[in-house]
Amino acid sequence: MNAEQVFSLCGFAAMAAWLILIFAGRQRWAAALICGAAVPLLLAIAYAAVLFTHLPGSKGGFGSLAQVALLFSDPWILLAGWIHYLAFDLFIGSWEVRDSKVQGIPHLWVVPCLILTFLFGPVGLLLYFILRTARTRSITLQH
């Protein structure tokens, strides 16, 4: 399987999971099992496989922005970075849905947060925290 095929497969899995979160996220199987565990774990396996088979011998590193740019000039390492984003953003989106249910936040209010989390990661999380704080009048994460 080449990098482009892995990219497409992982992207399809993530997109399917995001659609489940948006349209059926309040179902227990959706946010907890599919989007909070199964798909992120499958993406994590793909990430580990790509990373550990292509990172050894790669040029670049994490010591400076120039080293990171050089590291990500390798399409396989860039793919690993993309899968990393897909897995973690999906995990966060799943948490947003589960937490909003506990906090009594209507799902329709969370949908824009989910879309932004899918597209821009931390921006969606920031919006969710603003929404959550406005709704609960608390910034703590304890239930």
Backbone as CSV, one residue per row, in Angstrom:
resi,resn,N_x,N_y,N_z,CA_x,CA_y,CA_z,C_x,C_y,C_z
1,MET,0.858,-1.172,0.000,0.000,0.000,0.000,0.908,1.240,0.000
2,ASN,0.602,2.200,-0.861,1.428,3.397,-0.896,0.860,4.479,0.032
3,ALA,1.605,5.560,0.189,1.226,6.619,1.129,-0.127,7.234,0.763
4,GLU,-0.380,7.420,-0.502,-1.642,8.017,-0.941,-2.834,7.117,-0.596
5,GLN,-2.673,5.819,-0.722,-3.738,4.887,-0.364,-3.992,4.884,1.141
6,VAL,-2.940,4.914,1.928,-3.082,4.976,3.395,-3.768,6.284,3.791
7,PHE,-3.368,7.380,3.147,-3.980,8.683,3.397,-5.488,8.610,3.141
8,SER,-5.877,8.067,1.995,-7.294,7.973,1.640,-8.068,7.089,2.604
9,LEU,-7.510,5.954,2.952,-8.174,5.029,3.863,-8.384,5.658,5.244
10,CYS,-7.349,6.277,5.769,-7.457,6.918,7.084,-8.422,8.094,7.036
11,GLY,-8.381,8.857,5.955,-9.297,9.980,5.800,-10.745,9.532,5.729
12,PHE,-10.986,8.442,5.020,-12.350,7.902,4.924,-12.845,7.454,6.300
13,ALA,-12.008,6.744,7.042,-12.394,6.271,8.380,-12.700,7.446,9.302
14,ALA,-11.853,8.464,9.262,-12.070,9.631,10.112,-13.343,10.370,9.710
15,MET,-13.557,10.557,8.429,-14.753,11.268,7.970,-16.023,10.515,8.361
16,ALA,-16.013,9.210,8.211,-17.174,8.413,8.615,-17.446,8.582,10.109
17,ALA,-16.402,8.559,10.903,-16.563,8.715,12.351,-17.082,10.116,12.699
18,TRP,-16.581,11.151,12.024,-17.067,12.512,12.284,-18.543,12.638,11.916
19,LEU,-18.954,12.025,10.827,-20.371,12.070,10.456,-21.225,11.359,11.497
20,ILE,-20.737,10.255,12.019,-21.447,9.561,13.093,-21.555,10.467,14.316
21,LEU,-20.462,11.140,14.674,-20.495,12.049,15.829,-21.525,13.155,15.639
22,ILE,-21.551,13.729,14.454,-22.456,14.850,14.207,-23.911,14.395,14.192
23,PHE,-24.194,13.274,13.538,-25.584,12.874,13.351,-26.108,11.868,14.375
24,ALA,-25.233,11.125,15.022,-25.686,10.128,16.003,-24.819,10.151,17.257
25,GLY,-24.175,11.271,17.505,-23.203,11.357,18.591,-23.739,11.064,19.978
26,ARG,-25.011,11.303,20.195,-25.573,11.059,21.530,-25.891,9.588,21.780
27,GLN,-25.797,8.775,20.749,-25.988,7.343,20.939,-24.755,6.790,21.646
28,ARG,-24.943,5.957,22.610,-23.826,5.459,23.409,-22.752,4.786,22.542
29,TRP,-23.168,4.010,21.580,-22.222,3.301,20.723,-21.405,4.259,19.881
30,ALA,-21.947,5.427,19.588,-21.283,6.345,18.663,-20.099,7.051,19.309
31,ALA,-20.352,7.872,20.300,-19.290,8.684,20.895,-18.311,7.852,21.700
32,ALA,-18.807,6.847,22.389,-17.913,6.072,23.253,-17.161,4.990,22.487
33,LEU,-17.882,4.152,21.787,-17.240,2.989,21.162,-16.593,3.313,19.821
34,ILE,-17.362,3.829,18.892,-16.860,4.037,17.535,-15.869,5.193,17.472
35,CYS,-16.299,6.363,17.938,-15.491,7.576,17.758,-14.520,7.824,18.904
36,GLY,-14.824,7.300,20.074,-13.942,7.519,21.214,-12.919,6.425,21.409
37,ALA,-13.142,5.277,20.773,-12.209,4.164,20.968,-11.830,3.506,19.649
38,ALA,-12.774,2.903,18.963,-12.453,2.043,17.820,-11.703,2.778,16.702
39,VAL,-12.263,3.852,16.187,-11.603,4.529,15.064,-10.301,5.202,15.493
40,PRO,-10.271,5.932,16.631,-8.974,6.486,17.044,-7.909,5.412,17.268
41,LEU,-8.298,4.253,17.779,-7.318,3.177,17.974,-6.839,2.606,16.645
42,LEU,-7.744,2.469,15.678,-7.321,2.022,14.347,-6.368,3.037,13.715
43,LEU,-6.685,4.320,13.881,-5.791,5.359,13.378,-4.452,5.327,14.115
44,ALA,-4.487,5.051,15.412,-3.242,4.963,16.183,-2.370,3.806,15.697
45,ILE,-3.002,2.713,15.334,-2.249,1.569,14.795,-1.627,1.953,13.453
46,ALA,-2.403,2.619,12.605,-1.862,3.065,11.320,-0.723,4.052,11.532
47,TYR,-0.890,4.957,12.474,0.139,5.943,12.794,1.430,5.251,13.227
48,ALA,1.300,4.322,14.155,2.479,3.615,14.661,3.166,2.840,13.541
49,ALA,2.382,2.195,12.706,2.964,1.423,11.606,3.730,2.328,10.644
50,VAL,3.124,3.437,10.269,3.787,4.365,9.345,5.018,4.969,10.012
51,LEU,4.857,5.430,11.234,5.952,6.101,11.932,7.153,5.183,12.137
52,PHE,6.908,4.000,12.657,8.021,3.124,13.009,8.671,2.444,11.800
53,THR,7.977,2.428,10.670,8.604,1.866,9.472,9.312,2.931,8.634
54,HIS,9.001,4.214,8.855,9.582,5.258,8.010,10.395,6.305,8.766
55,LEU,10.261,6.384,10.076,11.020,7.387,10.828,12.511,7.066,10.908
56,PRO,12.876,5.793,11.133,14.310,5.507,11.201,15.026,5.924,9.908
57,GLY,16.076,6.687,10.068,16.840,7.133,8.910,16.315,8.398,8.259
58,SER,15.181,8.922,8.737,14.642,10.153,8.166,15.523,11.335,8.529
59,LYS,15.577,12.289,7.630,16.301,13.522,7.898,15.415,14.453,8.696
60,GLY,16.035,15.310,9.490,15.285,16.274,10.273,15.116,15.799,11.698
61,GLY,14.279,16.494,12.428,14.047,16.168,13.830,13.068,17.147,14.442
62,PHE,13.124,17.267,15.771,12.183,18.103,16.496,12.861,19.241,17.242
63,GLY,14.146,19.476,16.982,14.905,20.478,17.722,14.705,21.911,17.267
64,SER,14.195,22.110,16.066,13.944,23.460,15.554,12.865,23.370,14.481
65,LEU,12.330,24.499,14.139,11.318,24.521,13.091,11.899,24.037,11.770
66,ALA,13.138,24.407,11.480,13.787,23.948,10.244,13.938,22.431,10.237
67,GLN,14.253,21.835,11.381,14.381,20.374,11.449,13.025,19.703,11.255
68,VAL,11.982,20.279,11.842,10.636,19.723,11.665,10.217,19.826,10.196
69,ALA,10.504,20.954,9.562,10.177,21.120,8.143,10.904,20.078,7.298
70,LEU,12.154,19.828,7.611,12.914,18.814,6.880,12.327,17.426,7.127
71,LEU,11.969,17.152,8.370,11.367,15.858,8.711,10.084,15.645,7.917
72,PHE,9.233,16.672,7.869,7.946,16.547,7.184,8.062,16.671,5.669
73,SER,9.256,16.856,5.144,9.426,16.840,3.692,9.343,15.409,3.149
74,ASP,9.453,14.421,4.025,9.265,13.015,3.657,7.758,12.734,3.650
75,PRO,7.179,12.328,2.517,5.727,12.109,2.447,5.196,11.121,3.487
76,TRP,5.957,10.102,3.833,5.503,9.129,4.824,5.446,9.744,6.217
77,ILE,6.403,10.579,6.550,6.393,11.228,7.867,5.292,12.284,7.908
78,LEU,5.094,12.975,6.809,3.981,13.919,6.716,2.657,13.181,6.907
79,LEU,2.523,12.018,6.293,1.331,11.193,6.465,1.150,10.798,7.929
80,ALA,2.224,10.418,8.585,2.135,10.070,10.009,1.617,11.264,10.802
81,GLY,2.133,12.458,10.506,1.642,13.655,11.186,0.165,13.887,10.950
82,TRP,-0.295,13.660,9.727,-1.707,13.823,9.396,-2.570,12.815,10.153
83,ILE,-2.133,11.573,10.203,-2.892,10.547,10.938,-2.944,10.909,12.421
84,HIS,-1.861,11.457,12.938,-1.806,11.926,14.323,-2.929,12.935,14.568
85,TYR,-3.053,13.917,13.678,-4.120,14.907,13.802,-5.492,14.254,13.717
86,LEU,-5.678,13.364,12.761,-6.983,12.710,12.606,-7.389,11.985,13.885
87,ALA,-6.477,11.222,14.457,-6.788,10.429,15.651,-7.093,11.314,16.852
88,PHE,-6.238,12.291,17.114,-6.419,13.108,18.306,-7.615,14.042,18.186
89,ASP,-7.826,14.639,17.017,-8.987,15.513,16.860,-10.288,14.727,17.006
90,LEU,-10.334,13.525,16.465,-11.525,12.692,16.602,-11.758,12.319,18.069
91,PHE,-10.694,11.982,18.765,-10.810,11.652,20.185,-11.370,12.850,20.962
92,ILE,-10.888,14.039,20.663,-11.374,15.248,21.329,-12.832,15.510,20.968
93,GLY,-13.188,15.351,19.705,-14.583,15.529,19.306,-15.506,14.568,20.017
94,SER,-15.070,13.342,20.172,-15.857,12.348,20.894,-16.029,12.762,22.359
95,TRP,-14.967,13.273,22.950,-15.052,13.753,24.337,-16.038,14.917,24.432
96,GLU,-15.995,15.831,23.460,-16.918,16.971,23.474,-18.367,16.478,23.493
97,VAL,-18.675,15.480,22.690,-20.043,14.956,22.642,-20.420,14.302,23.969
98,ARG,-19.542,13.457,24.495,-19.850,12.791,25.770,-19.972,13.794,26.904
99,ASP,-19.060,14.750,26.958,-19.086,15.750,28.025,-20.317,16.643,27.913
100,SER,-20.684,17.021,26.698,-21.853,17.890,26.526,-23.129,17.193,26.994
101,LYS,-23.183,15.895,26.819,-24.349,15.143,27.293,-24.428,15.199,28.808
102,VAL,-23.296,14.983,29.457,-23.250,15.044,30.925,-23.594,16.453,31.419
103,GLN,-23.117,17.462,30.711,-23.331,18.853,31.116,-24.706,19.387,30.732
104,GLY,-25.483,18.611,29.984,-26.811,19.054,29.576,-26.794,20.094,28.471
105,ILE,-25.756,20.086,27.674,-25.648,21.023,26.555,-26.310,20.372,25.336
106,PRO,-27.260,21.047,24.708,-27.926,20.459,23.541,-26.928,20.096,22.430
107,HIS,-27.166,18.959,21.812,-26.244,18.468,20.788,-26.104,19.448,19.627
108,LEU,-27.187,20.081,19.235,-27.113,21.039,18.119,-26.161,22.195,18.427
109,TRP,-26.014,22.539,19.696,-25.076,23.596,20.075,-23.636,23.124,19.914
110,VAL,-23.429,21.815,20.043,-22.081,21.242,19.983,-21.636,21.009,18.537
111,VAL,-22.577,20.869,17.621,-22.228,20.567,16.225,-21.227,21.573,15.637
112,PRO,-21.402,22.897,15.827,-20.371,23.810,15.299,-18.991,23.565,15.918
113,CYS,-18.957,23.200,17.180,-17.685,22.872,17.834,-17.057,21.652,17.172
114,LEU,-17.880,20.657,16.867,-17.384,19.441,16.220,-16.823,19.745,14.837
115,ILE,-17.541,20.559,14.084,-17.070,20.901,12.741,-15.734,21.639,12.824
116,LEU,-15.638,22.577,13.753,-14.376,23.306,13.908,-13.263,22.412,14.449
117,THR,-13.605,21.480,15.325,-12.589,20.547,15.830,-12.091,19.675,14.689
118,PHE,-12.985,19.235,13.828,-12.585,18.439,12.664,-11.676,19.246,11.742
119,LEU,-12.035,20.482,11.473,-11.291,21.291,10.506,-10.054,21.974,11.085
120,PHE,-10.178,22.456,12.330,-9.126,23.295,12.893,-8.739,22.902,14.320
121,GLY,-9.013,21.663,14.713,-8.594,21.114,15.998,-8.791,22.016,17.205
122,PRO,-7.739,22.679,17.648,-7.811,23.471,18.869,-8.843,24.604,18.834
123,VAL,-9.171,25.129,17.667,-10.185,26.183,17.580,-11.551,25.620,17.986
124,GLY,-11.861,24.409,17.527,-13.109,23.765,17.921,-13.140,23.454,19.402
125,LEU,-12.025,23.002,19.936,-11.947,22.734,21.374,-12.135,24.024,22.161
126,LEU,-11.513,25.103,21.709,-11.672,26.401,22.363,-13.133,26.820,22.365
127,LEU,-13.803,26.703,21.211,-15.215,27.058,21.143,-16.039,26.184,22.087
128,TYR,-15.722,24.891,22.150,-16.464,24.021,23.057,-16.277,24.464,24.508
129,PHE,-15.043,24.807,24.886,-14.810,25.254,26.262,-15.548,26.558,26.554
130,ILE,-15.617,27.450,25.591,-16.374,28.696,25.781,-17.850,28.369,25.971
131,LEU,-18.384,27.512,25.122,-19.782,27.086,25.227,-20.039,26.393,26.560
132,ARG,-19.168,25.491,26.921,-19.314,24.735,28.167,-19.276,25.659,29.373
133,THR,-18.341,26.605,29.378,-18.212,27.542,30.499,-19.434,28.450,30.588
134,ALA,-19.927,28.926,29.448,-21.121,29.766,29.440,-22.336,28.994,29.950
135,ARG,-22.428,27.740,29.585,-23.590,26.923,29.968,-23.531,26.490,31.431
136,THR,-22.349,26.106,31.898,-22.228,25.548,33.251,-21.777,26.571,34.287
137,ARG,-21.299,27.721,33.829,-20.755,28.763,34.707,-19.575,28.262,35.528
138,SER,-18.850,27.299,34.929,-17.693,26.716,35.600,-16.639,26.366,34.559
139,ILE,-15.380,26.500,34.937,-14.308,26.123,34.020,-13.657,24.795,34.413
140,THR,-14.154,24.176,35.469,-13.582,22.892,35.890,-14.060,21.770,34.994
141,LEU,-13.274,20.706,34.914,-13.638,19.546,34.103,-14.238,18.428,34.919
142,GLN,-14.418,18.641,36.192,-15.005,17.594,37.026,-16.512,17.624,36.886
143,HIS,-17.108,16.459,36.961,-18.577,16.368,36.812,-19.240,16.511,38.142
